[in-house]
């Protein structure tokens, strides 16, 4: 029972890490990245559709993203969606292709991004600690119901703490790498 719980928490923590990496990949550095457009949808015949499903998105150089819709009637919709997304970029359209020049980051903007990164990091650490509390409560209940011994509970707590510590270390490492990436670009 406890081994199963430990495996469950490992799966949940892995998902938490994947979501964390996905969330912070959208943080803009000084380089062009198509991930800044993730989550932006356009109205495609009455249906909100992600931009990457109605256009070809490419990064021809480090300071430019191009969006070439498969249907030219979507140019204005895509332009409007990018402007409304508030990602700090102003689209330039020539009627066939939308160009998104990536402005260089100034020091103040970099510090704002890092502040947001730290907030995301702390949220993930809190989620990790909440999972620990949830599984410790499960183990305590099993001990109270006399389904496991005190020694088994203690061993589970120790194993659980090792898993939690490792996860928090990985979260901190991801944050440090992203922070360095933001400051260096």
PAROKOL-647565 format. One record per atom (N, C-alpha, C): residue in one letter; residue number from 1; x, y, z; atom name. Coordinates in steps of 0.001 Angstrom, whole numbers. Layout:
REM residues N
REC  rest   nr        X        Y        Z  atom
REC     a  NUM        X        Y        Z    CA
...
This chain:
REM residues 185
REC  rest   nr        X        Y        Z  atom
REC     x    1      830    -1208        0     N
REC     x    1        0        0        0    CA
REC     x    1      867     1261        0     C
REC     x    2     1873     1279      874     N
REC     x    2     2733     2466      956    CA
REC     x    2     3621     2597     -278     C
REC     x    3     4091     1463     -811     N
REC     x    3     4906     1535    -2036    CA
REC     x    3     4086     2105    -3183     C
REC     x    4     2825     1709    -3236     N
REC     x    4     1928     2230    -4263    CA
REC     x    4     1742     3738    -4088     C
REC     x    5     1582     4173    -2837     N
REC     x    5     1444     5608    -2563    CA
REC     x    5     2690     6368    -2981     C
REC     x    6     3854     5775    -2729     N
REC     x    6     5113     6417    -3104    CA
REC     x    6     5220     6544    -4630     C
REC     x    7     4781     5510    -5343     N
REC     x    7     4795     5572    -6808    CA
REC     x    7     3807     6623    -7314     C
REC     x    8     2646     6709    -6665     N
REC     x    8     1651     7717    -7045    CA
REC     x    8     2223     9128    -6916     C
REC     x    9     2880     9380    -5794     N
REC     x    9     3413    10727    -5581    CA
REC     x    9     4531    11032    -6574     C
REC     x   10     5329    10026    -6938     N
REC     x   10     6386    10248    -7934    CA
REC     x   10     5777    10655    -9276     C
REC     x   11     4671    10006    -9645     N
REC     x   11     3997    10339   -10900    CA
REC     x   11     3452    11766   -10836     C
REC     x   12     2828    12107    -9706     N
REC     x   12     2275    13463    -9551    CA
REC     x   12     3369    14519    -9574     C
REC     x   13     4505    14226    -8934     N
REC     x   13     5612    15179    -8917    CA
REC     x   13     6230    15333   -10305     C
REC     x   14     6292    14245   -11058     N
REC     x   14     6824    14319   -12422    CA
REC     x   14     5927    15219   -13276     C
REC     x   15     4613    15058   -13134     N
REC     x   15     3657    15902   -13872    CA
REC     x   15     3814    17366   -13455     C
REC     x   16     3994    17587   -12156     N
REC     x   16     4181    18944   -11640    CA
REC     x   16     5425    19582   -12267     C
REC     x   17     6518    18821   -12367     N
REC     x   17     7749    19333   -12989    CA
REC     x   17     7546    19635   -14477     C
REC     x   18     6862    18738   -15172     N
REC     x   18     6614    18953   -16602    CA
REC     x   18     5778    20222   -16814     C
REC     x   19     4748    20401   -15988     N
REC     x   19     3914    21603   -16098    CA
REC     x   19     4728    22863   -15792     C
REC     x   20     5598    22775   -14792     N
REC     x   20     6455    23907   -14421    CA
REC     x   20     7348    24292   -15601     C
REC     x   21     7997    23295   -16198     N
REC     x   21     8876    23586   -17336    CA
REC     x   21     8100    24163   -18513     C
REC     x   22     6900    23642   -18738     N
REC     x   22     6076    24151   -19830    CA
REC     x   22     5672    25603   -19561     C
REC     x   23     5274    25887   -18317     N
REC     x   23     4862    27246   -17959    CA
REC     x   23     5999    28248   -18110     C
REC     x   24     7185    27903   -17625     N
REC     x   24     8275    28877   -17679    CA
REC     x   24     8924    28949   -19055     C
REC     x   25     8634    27976   -19924     N
REC     x   25     9191    28063   -21283    CA
REC     x   25     8577    29245   -22034     C
REC     x   26     7421    29720   -21565     N
REC     x   26     6755    30855   -22213    CA
REC     x   26     7364    32186   -21796     C
REC     x   27     8206    32169   -20765     N
REC     x   27     8841    33411   -20335    CA
REC     x   27     9796    33839   -21421     C
REC     x   28     9604    35050   -21870     N
REC     x   28    10383    35548   -22994    CA
REC     x   28    11793    35926   -22561     C
REC     x   29    12727    35408   -23283     N
REC     x   29    14113    35837   -23100    CA
REC     x   29    14420    36770   -24258     C
REC     x   30    15651    37048   -24529     N
REC     x   30    15991    37958   -25619    CA
REC     x   30    15921    37305   -26984     C
REC     x   31    15670    35990   -27013     N
REC     x   31    15644    35264   -28276    CA
REC     x   31    14225    34959   -28712     C
REC     x   32    14057    34830   -30019     N
REC     x   32    12754    34453   -30559    CA
REC     x   32    12483    32985   -30254     C
REC     x   33    11252    32695   -29856     N
REC     x   33    10842    31322   -29591    CA
REC     x   33     9357    31199   -29907     C
REC     x   34     8995    30135   -30608     N
REC     x   34     7587    29954   -30988    CA
REC     x   34     6704    29678   -29770     C
REC     x   35     7294    29321   -28636     N
REC     x   35     6491    29025   -27438    CA
REC     x   35     5772    30263   -26907     C
REC     x   36     6232    31469   -27271     N
REC     x   36     5521    32674   -26803    CA
REC     x   36     4117    32754   -27401     C
REC     x   37     3884    32026   -28492     N
REC     x   37     2573    32044   -29138    CA
REC     x   37     1653    30939   -28608     C
REC     x   38     2180    30042   -27773     N
REC     x   38     1352    28980   -27197    CA
REC     x   38      226    29607   -26393     C
REC     x   39     -938    29085   -26559     N
REC     x   39    -2085    29591   -25811    CA
REC     x   39    -2822    30729   -26503     C
REC     x   40    -2301    31214   -27617     N
REC     x   40    -2982    32281   -28357    CA
REC     x   40    -3838    31621   -29438     C
REC     x   41    -5127    31936   -29423     N
REC     x   41    -6054    31348   -30389    CA
REC     x   41    -6663    32425   -31269     C
REC     x   42    -7069    31996   -32473     N
REC     x   42    -7774    32890   -33393    CA
REC     x   42    -9150    32306   -33680     C
REC     x   43   -10062    33167   -34092     N
REC     x   43   -11400    32720   -34442    CA
REC     x   43   -11350    32166   -35862     C
REC     x   44   -11429    30849   -35995     N
REC     x   44   -11357    30189   -37295    CA
REC     x   44   -12722    29587   -37598     C
REC     x   45   -13515    30292   -38385     N
REC     x   45   -14879    29894   -38734    CA
REC     x   45   -15708    29609   -37483     C
REC     x   46   -15610    30527   -36522     N
REC     x   46   -16431    30433   -35319    CA
REC     x   46   -15852    29573   -34210     C
REC     x   47   -14685    28991   -34428     N
REC     x   47   -14071    28126   -33419    CA
REC     x   47   -12727    28706   -32994     C
REC     x   48   -12497    28901   -31689     N
REC     x   48   -11180    29349   -31243    CA
REC     x   48   -10146    28256   -31538     C
REC     x   49    -9151    28593   -32331     N
REC     x   49    -8148    27622   -32775    CA
REC     x   49    -6754    28168   -32505     C
REC     x   50    -5854    27347   -31924     N
REC     x   50    -4480    27810   -31695    CA
REC     x   50    -3819    28230   -33011     C
REC     x   51    -2997    29259   -32923     N
REC     x   51    -2336    29793   -34124    CA
REC     x   51    -1543    28713   -34852     C
REC     x   52     -880    27838   -34093     N
REC     x   52      -39    26831   -34753    CA
REC     x   52     -852    25793   -35528     C
REC     x   53    -2186    25824   -35410     N
REC     x   53    -3026    24902   -36176    CA
REC     x   53    -3616    25547   -37424     C
REC     x   54    -3353    26845   -37624     N
REC     x   54    -3860    27526   -38817    CA
REC     x   54    -2749    28221   -39606     C
REC     x   55    -1510    28063   -39144     N
REC     x   55     -400    28762   -39805    CA
REC     x   55      913    28031   -39564     C
REC     x   56     1864    28355   -40417     N
REC     x   56     3219    27866   -40229    CA
REC     x   56     3983    28928   -39444     C
REC     x   57     4559    28512   -38328     N
REC     x   57     5305    29442   -37483    CA
REC     x   57     6772    29057   -37569     C
REC     x   58     7622    30058   -37820     N
REC     x   58     9050    29765   -37912    CA
REC     x   58     9871    30870   -37262     C
REC     x   59    11124    30531   -36998     N
REC     x   59    12065    31480   -36410    CA
REC     x   59    13263    31574   -37357     C
REC     x   60    13199    32507   -38334     N
REC     x   60    14290    32610   -39309    CA
REC     x   60    15604    33120   -38715     C
REC     x   61    15518    33932   -37656     N
REC     x   61    16731    34340   -36949    CA
REC     x   61    16386    34586   -35483     C
REC     x   62    17380    34900   -34680     N
REC     x   62    17204    34995   -33228    CA
REC     x   62    16284    36129   -32784     C
REC     x   63    16011    37078   -33672     N
REC     x   63    15203    38228   -33285    CA
REC     x   63    13894    38347   -34051     C
REC     x   64    13443    37265   -34677     N
REC     x   64    12251    37357   -35513    CA
REC     x   64    11466    36044   -35517     C
REC     x   65    10152    36170   -35413     N
REC     x   65     9239    35042   -35571    CA
REC     x   65     8341    35381   -36752     C
REC     x   66     8133    34417   -37643     N
REC     x   66     7213    34657   -38760    CA
REC     x   66     6027    33709   -38655     C
REC     x   67     4872    34237   -39017     N
REC     x   67     3639    33459   -39009    CA
REC     x   67     3044    33554   -40403     C
REC     x   68     2930    32413   -41078     N
REC     x   68     2363    32398   -42424    CA
REC     x   68     1084    31550   -42391     C
REC     x   69      -87    32231   -42385     N
REC     x   69    -1351    31489   -42328    CA
REC     x   69    -1579    30680   -43597     C
REC     x   70    -2241    29541   -43442     N
REC     x   70    -2569    28707   -44603    CA
REC     x   70    -3717    29325   -45381     C
REC     x   71    -4518    30127   -44683     N
REC     x   71    -5641    30829   -45310    CA
REC     x   71    -5384    32325   -45109     C
REC     x   72    -5100    33047   -46184     N
REC     x   72    -4743    34469   -46078    CA
REC     x   72    -5823    35337   -45456     C
REC     x   73    -7068    34854   -45428     N
REC     x   73    -8131    35647   -44809    CA
REC     x   73    -7958    35724   -43289     C
REC     x   74    -7052    34936   -42740     N
REC     x   74    -6823    34933   -41288    CA
REC     x   74    -5762    35948   -40838     C
REC     x   75    -5109    36607   -41774     N
REC     x   75    -4035    37549   -41429    CA
REC     x   75    -4490    38544   -40359     C
REC     x   76    -5618    39194   -40576     N
REC     x   76    -6081    40204   -39616    CA
REC     x   76    -6457    39591   -38275     C
REC     x   77    -7073    38403   -38300     N
REC     x   77    -7450    37716   -37056    CA
REC     x   77    -6202    37378   -36234     C
REC     x   78    -5181    36855   -36895     N
REC     x   78    -3943    36483   -36205    CA
REC     x   78    -3262    37726   -35658     C
REC     x   79    -3200    38775   -36478     N
REC     x   79    -2599    40042   -36051    CA
REC     x   79    -3287    40550   -34780     C
REC     x   80    -4617    40544   -34803     N
REC     x   80    -5398    41033   -33666    CA
REC     x   80    -5172    40149   -32427     C
REC     x   81    -5147    38840   -32625     N
REC     x   81    -4963    37912   -31498    CA
REC     x   81    -3597    38105   -30840     C
REC     x   82    -2559    38314   -31647     N
REC     x   82    -1210    38519   -31102    CA
REC     x   82    -1145    39837   -30340     C
REC     x   83    -1735    40886   -30897     N
REC     x   83    -1751    42178   -30202    CA
REC     x   83    -2503    42080   -28870     C
REC     x   84    -3641    41389   -28864     N
REC     x   84    -4450    41266   -27651    CA
REC     x   84    -3843    40332   -26612     C
REC     x   85    -2904    39490   -27031     N
REC     x   85    -2291    38536   -26099    CA
REC     x   85    -1333    39226   -25125     C
REC     x   86     -945    40449   -25428     N
REC     x   86      -74    41223   -24534    CA
REC     x   86     1237    40490   -24236     C
REC     x   87     1920    40066   -25301     N
REC     x   87     3200    39372   -25127    CA
REC     x   87     4389    40305   -25363     C
REC     x   88     4110    41574   -25530     N
REC     x   88     5190    42548   -25674    CA
REC     x   88     5787    42607   -27065     C
REC     x   89     5055    42144   -28058     N
REC     x   89     5542    42185   -29438    CA
REC     x   89     4482    42815   -30321     C
REC     x   90     4939    43593   -31298     N
REC     x   90     4021    44230   -32236    CA
REC     x   90     4147    43571   -33600     C
REC     x   91     3083    42883   -34046     N
REC     x   91     3142    42213   -35342    CA
REC     x   91     3179    43198   -36506     C
REC     x   92     3917    42829   -37546     N
REC     x   92     3985    43616   -38777    CA
REC     x   92     3547    42690   -39903     C
REC     x   93     2508    43105   -40639     N
REC     x   93     1943    42248   -41684    CA
REC     x   93     2166    42849   -43058     C
REC     x   94     2478    41977   -44030     N
REC     x   94     2584    42442   -45405    CA
REC     x   94     1442    41880   -46259     C
REC     x   95      433    41310   -45611     N
REC     x   95     -704    40749   -46332    CA
REC     x   95     -599    39250   -46551     C
REC     x   96      626    38711   -46457     N
REC     x   96      827    37270   -46638    CA
REC     x   96     1487    36640   -45419     C
REC     x   97     2398    37395   -44804     N
REC     x   97     3167    36887   -43667    CA
REC     x   97     3134    37927   -42551     C
REC     x   98     3033    37441   -41330     N
REC     x   98     3111    38337   -40173    CA
REC     x   98     4496    38147   -39567     C
REC     x   99     5172    39260   -39361     N
REC     x   99     6500    39208   -38743    CA
REC     x   99     6400    39762   -37333     C
REC     x  100     7012    39045   -36392     N
REC     x  100     7039    39481   -34992    CA
REC     x  100     8490    39745   -34597     C
REC     x  101     8932    41000   -34681     N
REC     x  101    10289    41291   -34228    CA
REC     x  101    10352    41170   -32701     C
REC     x  102    11375    40504   -32222     N
REC     x  102    11543    40317   -30778    CA
REC     x  102    12421    41446   -30257     C
REC     x  103    11839    42359   -29471     N
REC     x  103    12650    43467   -28953    CA
REC     x  103    13632    42955   -27897     C
REC     x  104    14799    43582   -27833     N
REC     x  104    15752    43169   -26794    CA
REC     x  104    15191    43512   -25412     C
REC     x  105    15535    42705   -24435     N
REC     x  105    15049    42950   -23076    CA
REC     x  105    15926    43982   -22379     C
REC     x  106    15284    44924   -21703     N
REC     x  106    16060    45846   -20882    CA
REC     x  106    16169    45240   -19473     C
REC     x  107    17018    45822   -18663     N
REC     x  107    17292    45266   -17327    CA
REC     x  107    16039    45206   -16459     C
REC     x  108    15205    46231   -16518     N
REC     x  108    13987    46251   -15703    CA
REC     x  108    13050    45109   -16088     C
REC     x  109    12889    44878   -17385     N
REC     x  109    12010    43794   -17853    CA
REC     x  109    12570    42431   -17443     C
REC     x  110    13879    42284   -17516     N
REC     x  110    14502    41019   -17089    CA
REC     x  110    14199    40746   -15618     C
REC     x  111    14306    41787   -14793     N
REC     x  111    14051    41619   -13358    CA
REC     x  111    12583    41297   -13087     C
REC     x  112    11678    41880   -13875     N
REC     x  112    10253    41552   -13736    CA
REC     x  112     9998    40087   -14083     C
REC     x  113    10627    39619   -15147     N
REC     x  113    10468    38215   -15560    CA
REC     x  113    11001    37287   -14471     C
REC     x  114    12150    37639   -13900     N
REC     x  114    12736    36809   -12843    CA
REC     x  114    11841    36802   -11607     C
REC     x  115    11247    37941   -11297     N
REC     x  115    10322    38009   -10159    CA
REC     x  115     9135    37072   -10385     C
REC     x  116     8592    37073   -11595     N
REC     x  116     7487    36170   -11933    CA
REC     x  116     7946    34716   -11882     C
REC     x  117     9159    34455   -12370     N
REC     x  117     9728    33110   -12317    CA
REC     x  117     9811    32616   -10873     C
REC     x  118    10265    33474    -9969     N
REC     x  118    10375    33095    -8555    CA
REC     x  118     8992    32795    -7965     C
REC     x  119     7992    33554    -8387     N
REC     x  119     6620    33303    -7920    CA
REC     x  119     6147    31925    -8386     C
REC     x  120     6382    31614    -9665     N
REC     x  120     6012    30299   -10197    CA
REC     x  120     6753    29189    -9440     C
REC     x  121     8037    29421    -9173     N
REC     x  121     8838    28427    -8460    CA
REC     x  121     8266    28173    -7072     C
REC     x  122     7934    29230    -6376     N
REC     x  122     7393    29081    -5020    CA
REC     x  122     6040    28367    -5045     C
REC     x  123     5234    28647    -6052     N
REC     x  123     3947    27949    -6181    CA
REC     x  123     4166    26448    -6349     C
REC     x  124     5159    26067    -7152     N
REC     x  124     5432    24633    -7371    CA
REC     x  124     5979    23982    -6097     C
REC     x  125     6799    24708    -5361     N
REC     x  125     7306    24159    -4104    CA
REC     x  125     6160    23965    -3111     C
REC     x  126     5246    24910    -3068     N
REC     x  126     4081    24794    -2173    CA
REC     x  126     3228    23593    -2580     C
REC     x  127     3020    23407    -3875     N
REC     x  127     2257    22247    -4352    CA
REC     x  127     2946    20949    -3937     C
REC     x  128     4269    20935    -4029     N
REC     x  128     5039    19757    -3623    CA
REC     x  128     4855    19481    -2140     C
REC     x  129     4942    20522    -1319     N
REC     x  129     4765    20340      125    CA
REC     x  129     3336    19916      466     C
REC     x  130     2360    20422     -290     N
REC     x  130      979    19998      -71    CA
REC     x  130      797    18508     -373     C
REC     x  131     1470    18031    -1426     N
REC     x  131     1424    16598    -1730    CA
REC     x  131     2037    15794     -591     C
REC     x  132     3148    16285      -47     N
REC     x  132     3789    15593     1074    CA
REC     x  132     2818    15495     2244     C
REC     x  133     2170    16596     2565     N
REC     x  133     1228    16601     3688    CA
REC     x  133       85    15622     3431     C
REC     x  134     -433    15621     2222     N
REC     x  134    -1541    14732     1865    CA
REC     x  134    -1147    13262     2071     C
REC     x  135       43    12882     1615     N
REC     x  135      471    11494     1729    CA
REC     x  135      910    11132     3145     C
REC     x  136     1406    12096     3879     N
REC     x  136     1703    11825     5305    CA
REC     x  136      402    11568     6060     C
REC     x  137     -642    12314     5737     N
REC     x  137    -1942    12098     6377    CA
REC     x  137    -2490    10713     6053     C
REC     x  138    -2285    10263     4805     N
REC     x  138    -2736     8921     4421    CA
REC     x  138    -2013     7868     5267     C
REC     x  139     -687     8023     5388     N
REC     x  139      104     7064     6182    CA
REC     x  139     -318     7096     7645     C
REC     x  140     -568     8275     8182     N
REC     x  140     -994     8398     9577    CA
REC     x  140    -2332     7710     9791     C
REC     x  141    -3233     7865     8849     N
REC     x  141    -4543     7217     8945    CA
REC     x  141    -4399     5697     8909     C
REC     x  142    -3514     5197     8037     N
REC     x  142    -3274     3749     7969    CA
REC     x  142    -2722     3225     9295     C
REC     x  143    -1825     4010     9916     N
REC     x  143    -1271     3601    11215    CA
REC     x  143    -2368     3631    12283     C
REC     x  144    -3183     4682    12283     N
REC     x  144    -4271     4793    13257    CA
REC     x  144    -5280     3657    13108     C
REC     x  145    -5470     3205    11848     N
REC     x  145    -6389     2094    11601    CA
REC     x  145    -5704      741    11821     C
REC     x  146    -4449      775    12281     N
REC     x  146    -3653     -420    12572    CA
REC     x  146    -3411    -1290    11331     C
REC     x  147    -3375     -653    10140     N
REC     x  147    -3070    -1390     8912    CA
REC     x  147    -1565    -1444     8676     C
REC     x  148     -824     -496     9262     N
REC     x  148      637     -507     9190    CA
REC     x  148     1189     -222    10579     C
REC     x  149     2466     -597    10764     N
REC     x  149     3098     -361    12066    CA
REC     x  149     3711     1033    12108     C
REC     x  150     4136     1426    13293     N
REC     x  150     4806     2718    13453    CA
REC     x  150     6105     2755    12661     C
REC     x  151     6819     1627    12651     N
REC     x  151     8079     1553    11902    CA
REC     x  151     7839     1732    10406     C
REC     x  152     6783     1102     9909     N
REC     x  152     6458     1257     8484    CA
REC     x  152     6095     2705     8174     C
REC     x  153     5358     3328     9062     N
REC     x  153     4995     4727     8880    CA
REC     x  153     6255     5595     8849     C
REC     x  154     7164     5342     9793     N
REC     x  154     8408     6122     9872    CA
REC     x  154     9236     5939     8598     C
REC     x  155     9357     4685     8124     N
REC     x  155    10115     4426     6882    CA
REC     x  155     9460     5145     5700     C
REC     x  156     8136     5120     5649     N
REC     x  156     7422     5811     4566    CA
REC     x  156     7693     7312     4621     C
REC     x  157     7636     7894     5835     N
REC     x  157     7926     9327     5981    CA
REC     x  157     9321     9649     5459     C
REC     x  158    10296     8801     5822     N
REC     x  158    11680     9035     5376    CA
REC     x  158    11791     8949     3853     C
REC     x  159    11185     7913     3277     N
REC     x  159    11220     7750     1818    CA
REC     x  159    10502     8902     1125     C
REC     x  160     9358     9291     1676     N
REC     x  160     8589    10400     1127    CA
REC     x  160     9404    11688     1158     C
REC     x  161    10072    11932     2278     N
REC     x  161    10867    13153     2408    CA
REC     x  161    12011    13179     1396     C
REC     x  162    12628    12026     1135     N
REC     x  162    13705    11963      139    CA
REC     x  162    13172    12333    -1248     C
REC     x  163    11998    11802    -1591     N
REC     x  163    11392    12096    -2893    CA
REC     x  163    11062    13592    -2990     C
REC     x  164    10497    14145    -1939     N
REC     x  164    10123    15569    -1921    CA
REC     x  164    11372    16445    -2033     C
REC     x  165    12407    16125    -1248     N
REC     x  165    13657    16906    -1288    CA
REC     x  165    14264    16891    -2685     C
REC     x  166    14253    15724    -3323     N
REC     x  166    14811    15604    -4669    CA
REC     x  166    14018    16469    -5659     C
REC     x  167    12701    16454    -5530     N
REC     x  167    11851    17240    -6420    CA
REC     x  167    12103    18739    -6241     C
REC     x  168    12214    19178    -5001     N
REC     x  168    12464    20601    -4734    CA
REC     x  168    13833    21001    -5274     C
REC     x  169    14808    20096    -5175     N
REC     x  169    16145    20379    -5719    CA
REC     x  169    16070    20556    -7241     C
REC     x  170    15280    19716    -7908     N
REC     x  170    15123    19822    -9363    CA
REC     x  170    14420    21140    -9724     C
REC     x  171    13381    21507    -8965     N
REC     x  171    12676    22775    -9208    CA
REC     x  171    13657    23947    -9086     C
REC     x  172    14471    23935    -8035     N
REC     x  172    15465    25000    -7846    CA
REC     x  172    16461    25042    -9002     C
REC     x  173    16879    23870    -9477     N
REC     x  173    17841    23807   -10582    CA
REC     x  173    17233    24376   -11867     C
REC     x  174    15989    24013   -12131     N
REC     x  174    15296    24539   -13324    CA
REC     x  174    15194    26059   -13231     C
REC     x  175    14855    26550   -12045     N
REC     x  175    14734    28001   -11854    CA
REC     x  175    16080    28692   -12097     C
REC     x  176    17156    28142   -11542     N
REC     x  176    18485    28754   -11711    CA
REC     x  176    18883    28809   -13185     C
REC     x  177    18628    27716   -13905     N
REC     x  177    18980    27676   -15323    CA
REC     x  177    18177    28713   -16115     C
REC     x  178    16893    28812   -15823     N
REC     x  178    16054    29775   -16535    CA
REC     x  178    16461    31208   -16195     C
REC     x  179    16757    31458   -14918     N
REC     x  179    17184    32789   -14496    CA
REC     x  179    18478    33185   -15200     C
REC     x  180    19418    32249   -15274     N
REC     x  180    20685    32514   -15958    CA
REC     x  180    20417    32814   -17432     C
REC     x  181    19532    32042   -18033     N
REC     x  181    19192    32219   -19439    CA
REC     x  181    18574    33604   -19684     C
REC     x  182    17720    34041   -18774     N
REC     x  182    17065    35353   -18899    CA
REC     x  182    18092    36473   -18770     C
REC     x  183    19000    36345   -17808     N
REC     x  183    19993    37396   -17560    CA
REC     x  183    21071    37460   -18646     C
REC     x  184    21393    36304   -19234     N
REC     x  184    22488    36254   -20215    CA
REC     x  184    22083    36715   -21607     C
REC     x  185    20826    36515   -21990     N
REC     x  185    20416    36848   -23364    CA
REC     x  185    20343    38332   -23604     C
